[in-house]
Amino acid sequence: MKRIYMDYTATTPVDKRVIDAMLPCFGEAFGNASSIHSFGREAKAALENSREKLASLIGAQPSELYFTSGGTESDNAALTGISSKYSTRDRRHIIVSAIEHHAVLHTARYLESKGFSVTLLKVDSHGFVSPEELEKAISKETFLVSIIHANNETGAVQDIKTLAGIAHERGALFHTDAVQSLGKINFNVAETDVDLASFTAHKIYGPKGIGALYIKRGIDFEAAFHGGSQERNRRPGTESIPLVVGYATAAELAVTELDRERERLTTLNRIMRSGIESTIPGALFNSPVERGVPQILSVSIDSNVMEIDGEALIINMDLEGIAVTSGSACSSGSLQPSHVIKALGRDDRTTMATVRFSIGRFTTEDDVRTAIDVFAGVVARIGKRKKLSSPVS
Ligand SMILES: Cc1ncc(COP(=O)(O)O)c(C=O)c1O
């Protein structure tokens, strides 16, 4: 049986071209970038070339970009590093959207436990944060707003520029989690005018364990770790040159190939959407038709139309070779409905019956058509169609 990977939003395979760029850094170019001898200088050059490459891809200065271990660290560092510098006794309010990744949501909850006040901004039924809602929630006590750019469960892309503008008008800083954006849609810090942005490599065919945090020049920031003076004292520890080089190579490839890839994936996404629409009773799409990344198509099965066990759905699809993700997360050993899908207004049972298809560089049209057939077959087999109640006379 051919296995078809449709979970590119969770992670991606490392591109062969990225591996080729990384390999010499494990061998002959193994130096420590802090050493002043020639081995160290070579490592330092590779580090700074990679930083320059990545910075230019997002419209930043190299000195504004810090390497981290990935998106989770970048999100944590952004929220905590700003909170300790910009909050005062009268300014302790943070706004985040209800559809943030746990890396932001749980950091905000942690800060709340330390005495900050946190507002979760609702989204509409298509998964968008409305600028009016932000206007209503923001006050002179707000010092930080954090809103995800491209959502990892629905693919909805927020109007970051407008939202950042509202934060700035009220004197608050603006952070965005751009982990699912860079290399998939255009993302530029100068155009969006964000103050901080988080990134990771493993969503764009780079290695796991490396990411970056953009911090606009002039912004004060408290480091989470203490140690050497690497990364301008903001992130001490010996830099991993193979990972850094792999990340910059992956990002460059993704951005260079973005337009062509976006067109191809948009076509595949449309095929999937119309195939599901015509074969699955009660299919409700969580991904917007407009303003979404083409990599993601999330669909729930309406619990008023059909009873179906979400976990069984994913397991059965896997048994038939299709690797997808559900609309639930394992929390304390039990499956909980996804906070993102629930935020769209779905009930718990519909949320649990969610499948996120996410496609990428190696997905073909055949893969997509096979996935639709398997999905339709599994739903027909394990779902129980509800009887429509007879109209009241
Ligand atoms: C939107 C978003 N933010 C943050 C993260 C965390 O990134 P990492 O896995 O690099 O820690 C992810 C990964 O799933 C994500 O999708």
The ligand as a Gaussian input file, in Angstrom:
#p B3LYP/6-31G(d) Opt

LIG

0 1
 C        1.473000      28.325000      14.230000
 C        2.517000      27.565000      14.969000
 N        3.234000      28.193000      15.934000
 C        4.196000      27.570000      16.619000
 C        4.511000      26.253000      16.370000
 C        5.613000      25.606000      17.134000
 O        6.751000      25.493000      16.317000
 P        7.916000      24.445000      16.659000
 O        7.366000      23.086000      16.360000
 O        9.038000      24.834000      15.760000
 O        8.259000      24.626000      18.095000
 C        3.794000      25.555000      15.386000
 C        4.058000      24.113000      15.130000
 O        3.156000      23.328000      14.998000
 C        2.785000      26.233000      14.660000
 O        2.084000      25.620000      13.699000

